[in-house]
Amino acid sequence: MCYAVFNRSLVIAATEPLRVDVLPDSAPVVIECDGSRHSEAPPGTQLNVSMSDEPGLLVRLGWTSFCGRARRKLQLVDPLVITDALEV
């Protein structure tokens, strides 16, 4: 799974409370939403996270996969392509 390189997932039940504590000696934590910077949480902040009352929306970005988009955006080359290039 190529997307595992880009995130660290945490899966909990929708009914479970989740609190994130920014350590007092930590740097500020950047809060992102849908890939865009939203705000910063300074050291000592407690963030309580819960499920939204509004359902999420699904957007399909063409017929490519996440891995394909990531490879194109980051200009990564598949190992097979590298191997082929070395044999030439």
C-alpha angles and dihedrals in degrees: 000000000000095000090066087075092062104046146026108226126208118192120198135158116273089243096053118101117232125198124183116200117201104213116243092239093044128108115251113284117233113225115211130188120194090345096307126111108252106172145311130261111213123220113290094029120140115209118198112201125195140165116277121242088224119077118241122249125234119218121188114210101206124288100307128100129244089254092053092050092047092050091050095044094045092039092235121166124218115245089240091059091049091050091050091049092051092053093057 
